Amino acid sequence: MFRKLLNALRPKHKSQELDLSRLIAEQVQEAERWHRLLDRPSEQISPTPFTAKQPQLKGKKIVWQYWEEDITDYSKLPELTLPCFESVDRYLGEEYQIIRLSPNTIEQYLDLPERFKTIALQDDGKYAQAFIELISIALLASYGGIWIEAHTYISEPIPQEYLARELFLFSRSEEVAPEFREQCTAYNPTYWSWHADFKVRALTSFLVASCDSQSLQRIAKALRLYWEEYGMPSHPYSLAILLNEMTIPELSEGIVSDTLPALLDFSLRSPSHQLKPSQALKESSIHHFELQNEDTLEIINYLWRQRTKY
């Protein structure tokens, strides 16, 4: 059934043709940076990459999220963000403590070098996406839990098989129909490709981890070292490249395709709607939305219609 659903998709955006060889060359360059850090002797790397400022929370069931402003009134959240946050509250709020950080509350949980914050602060007063990804890894390495980006929607309880792993992430699966691969690549060629040398192969918007995961600690150490030596990553998928270059034993439990969280996004942007949102919901309970594409009106309208059901 999954293949039939994938074949029905027709991406709305015709992205401009990008030079795949150039994309791969940029990814290889970033991967080489990571390997210069990963290949160092362990004694040259800090044993504790980040410090938990609230150690009593370590190992607790926590959902971590980040928003660019303090949330005092949920009704004032953007139209796409509000239903996403509500969905997390609905399906995880009873079992998990949900902590939503803002620029003013990061230091309550993490002891980050001030220099990291300074170089990550953009002209508009917001932190760069690379810094938010740094926060996600630092939180999971320090406390464990679930990281869910602000524009991720939960439609059903998260599968226990995801939650039971020491480290879970969606990654590129080879078991995807060729015709759907082409549609994904046309939709966003900077992220989607099944070329053997393509190194962006992991979704970083939804992560589950135990703070005892040795793989996660290695990721955190490498990430901190990168920021100390190179500054803030300029490649938009630097963390995804790191995850691809590392050997992560937890993935031996089985790859879960990163196409699954994209199905609802694709179905809502598809002009023919041959793949119905209801079908996409049957394939995954976790849904990530690509905000680099501006036509989010269909997504917003759909999510607000869903709100009326609760």
C-alpha positions in Angstrom: 0.0 0.0 0.0 2.8 2.4 0.9 4.3 2.2 -2.6 0.9 3.0 -4.2 0.6 6.0 -2.0 4.0 7.2 -2.9 3.3 6.8 -6.6 0.2 9.1 -6.3 2.2 12.1 -5.2 2.7 15.0 -7.5 4.9 17.7 -5.9 3.6 21.2 -6.3 7.0 22.9 -6.6 9.2 22.6 -9.6 12.5 23.5 -7.9 15.1 25.0 -10.2 17.6 22.5 -11.4 20.6 22.3 -9.1 23.9 20.9 -9.9 24.0 17.6 -8.0 27.7 17.4 -8.3 28.1 20.8 -6.7 25.7 19.8 -3.8 27.7 16.6 -3.3 31.0 18.4 -3.4 29.8 20.8 -0.7 28.6 17.9 1.4 31.9 16.1 1.0 33.7 19.2 2.2 31.5 19.4 5.3 32.0 15.6 5.9 35.7 16.0 5.8 35.5 18.7 8.5 33.6 16.3 10.6 36.0 13.4 10.1 38.9 15.6 11.1 37.2 15.8 14.5 35.8 12.3 14.7 39.2 10.7 13.9 40.9 12.5 16.8 42.2 10.4 19.8 39.6 10.4 22.5 41.9 12.0 25.0 41.9 15.2 22.9 38.1 15.5 23.2 36.3 16.8 26.2 34.7 13.9 28.2 31.6 16.1 29.1 30.5 18.1 26.1 27.6 19.9 27.8 26.6 20.4 31.4 23.0 19.8 32.7 22.1 22.7 34.9 19.1 20.8 36.3 20.5 17.3 36.9 17.3 16.2 38.7 15.7 16.1 35.3 18.2 13.6 33.8 16.5 10.5 32.6 13.0 11.9 33.1 10.3 11.6 30.4 10.7 15.0 28.7 9.7 16.5 25.4 12.0 19.3 24.4 10.9 22.1 22.0 12.1 25.5 21.2 10.4 28.7 20.2 12.0 32.0 19.3 9.9 34.0 21.9 8.7 33.4 25.4 5.2 31.8 25.2 2.8 33.6 27.5 -0.3 33.4 25.3 -0.6 30.4 23.0 -3.3 32.2 21.0 -0.7 34.6 19.7 1.4 31.8 18.2 1.7 31.7 14.4 -1.1 29.8 12.7 1.1 26.8 11.8 2.9 26.6 15.1 -0.2 26.6 17.4 -1.8 23.4 16.1 1.6 21.7 16.1 2.2 22.5 19.7 -1.3 21.5 20.6 -0.8 18.1 19.0 2.3 17.5 21.1 0.3 18.4 24.2 -2.5 16.1 23.2 -0.6 13.0 22.6 2.4 13.4 24.9 1.3 15.8 27.6 0.0 13.1 30.0 3.0 10.9 30.0 5.8 13.5 29.3 6.8 16.8 30.8 6.8 19.2 27.9 9.5 21.9 28.2 9.5 24.7 25.5 12.7 26.7 25.6 13.1 30.2 24.4 16.2 32.4 24.0 15.6 33.6 27.6 15.3 30.2 29.1 18.1 28.2 27.4 20.5 29.0 30.2 18.2 27.5 32.8 18.9 24.1 31.4 22.2 24.3 29.5 25.6 25.8 30.3 26.6 26.9 26.8 29.6 29.1 25.9 28.6 32.7 25.5 30.5 32.8 22.2 28.2 30.2 20.7 25.2 32.4 21.4 26.9 35.5 20.0 27.9 34.0 16.7 24.5 32.4 16.3 22.5 35.5 16.8 21.2 36.8 13.5 20.4 40.4 12.4 16.7 39.8 13.1 17.4 39.0 16.7 16.7 35.3 16.3 19.1 32.4 16.6 20.2 30.5 13.5 18.9 27.0 12.8 22.3 25.6 13.4 22.2 26.8 17.0 18.8 25.3 17.5 20.1 22.0 16.4 23.1 22.4 18.7 20.5 22.9 21.6 18.6 19.8 20.6 21.7 17.6 20.8 22.9 19.3 24.0 19.6 18.7 25.7 19.3 15.1 24.7 22.9 14.4 25.7 22.4 16.1 29.0 18.9 14.9 29.9 17.6 12.4 27.3 14.0 12.6 26.0 12.3 13.6 22.8 13.2 16.5 20.6 10.4 17.8 18.4 10.9 20.9 16.2 8.2 23.5 16.4 6.6 22.8 13.0 6.2 19.0 13.6 2.7 17.7 14.0 1.7 14.6 15.9 -1.5 12.9 14.8 -1.5 9.7 16.9 0.6 8.3 19.8 4.2 7.8 18.9 5.1 4.2 18.2 6.6 2.5 21.2 9.3 1.0 19.0 10.6 4.5 18.4 10.5 5.4 22.1 12.2 2.2 23.2 15.4 2.8 21.3 18.4 4.5 22.9 18.6 6.7 19.8 16.0 7.0 17.2 15.9 9.1 14.1 14.3 9.0 10.6 16.9 8.3 7.9 17.1 7.6 4.2 15.8 4.2 3.1 16.6 2.4 -0.1 13.2 0.8 -0.1 11.5 3.7 -1.8 10.0 3.5 -5.2 12.2 5.1 -8.0 9.3 7.3 -9.2 8.8 8.7 -5.7 12.5 9.4 -5.3 12.3 11.6 -8.4 9.4 13.5 -6.9 11.2 14.0 -3.6 14.3 15.3 -5.4 12.2 17.7 -7.4 10.5 19.0 -4.3 13.7 19.8 -2.4 16.9 18.7 -4.1 19.1 20.0 -1.3 17.7 17.5 1.1 16.4 14.6 -1.0 18.5 12.3 -3.1 19.4 8.7 -3.2 22.7 9.2 -5.0 25.4 7.0 -3.5 27.6 10.0 -2.6 24.8 12.2 -1.2 25.5 12.7 2.5 22.3 14.4 3.7 20.4 11.3 4.8 18.9 12.0 8.2 16.0 14.1 9.5 16.9 16.1 12.6 13.5 17.6 13.4 12.4 14.6 15.5 14.8 12.7 17.7 14.4 10.3 20.6 17.4 9.5 22.8 18.6 8.3 26.1 21.3 10.4 27.7 23.2 7.1 28.2 23.5 6.5 24.5 27.1 6.3 23.6 26.4 7.3 20.0 24.6 10.4 21.2 27.5 11.4 23.5 29.9 11.0 20.5 27.6 13.2 18.4 27.5 15.9 21.2 31.3 15.9 21.7 31.9 16.2 17.9 29.3 19.0 17.7 30.8 21.0 20.5 34.3 20.6 19.1 33.1 21.8 15.7 31.7 25.0 17.2 34.9 25.6 19.2 37.2 25.1 16.2 35.2 26.1 13.2 32.4 28.3 14.6 28.8 27.9 13.6 28.2 25.5 10.7 27.4 27.3 7.5 26.1 24.2 5.7 22.3 24.0 6.3 22.4 20.2 6.8 25.7 20.0 8.8 24.2 17.9 11.6 22.5 15.6 9.2 25.9 15.0 7.5 27.5 14.3 10.8 24.8 11.7 11.6 25.4 10.1 8.2 29.2 10.0 8.6 29.1 8.4 12.1 28.6 4.7 12.7 25.5 4.6 14.8 24.8 1.1 16.2 21.3 1.9 17.1 20.3 2.2 13.5 21.0 -1.5 13.1 17.7 -2.1 14.8 16.1 -1.0 11.5 16.0 2.1 9.3 12.7 4.0 9.4 12.3 6.1 6.2 12.5 9.8 6.4 9.9 9.9 3.7 7.2 9.0 6.2 7.1 12.3 8.1 7.0 14.1 4.8 3.9 12.4 3.4 1.3 14.7 4.9 3.3 17.8 3.8 3.5 16.4 0.2 -0.2 15.4 0.1 -1.4 18.9 1.2 0.8 20.6 -1.4 -0.1 18.3 -4.2 -2.4 20.1 -6.7 -4.2 16.9 -7.7 -4.5 15.6 -4.1 -4.2 12.0 -5.4 -2.7 11.2 -2.1 -5.2 12.1 0.5 -4.1 13.5 3.8 -6.1 10.7 5.5 -3.9 8.2 3.7 -0.8 10.0 4.8 -1.9 9.9 8.4 -2.2 6.1 8.2 1.4 5.8 7.3 2.9 8.0 10.0 1.9 9.7 13.3 4.8 12.2 13.0 4.6 14.9 10.3 7.3 17.4 9.4 6.6 20.5 7.3 9.1 22.1 4.9 9.0 25.8 5.7 11.4 26.8 2.9 8.4 26.5 0.6 6.1 29.5 1.1 2.7 27.9 0.2 1.8 26.8 3.7 -1.9 28.0 3.5 -3.2 24.5 2.6 -1.3 23.0 5.6 -2.6 25.7 8.0 -6.2 25.3 6.8 -5.9 21.5 7.2 -4.5 21.6 10.7 -7.0 24.2 11.8 -9.8 22.0 10.5 -8.3 19.1 12.5 -8.4 21.3 15.7 -12.2 21.4 15.6 -12.3 17.6 16.2 -10.9 17.9 19.7 
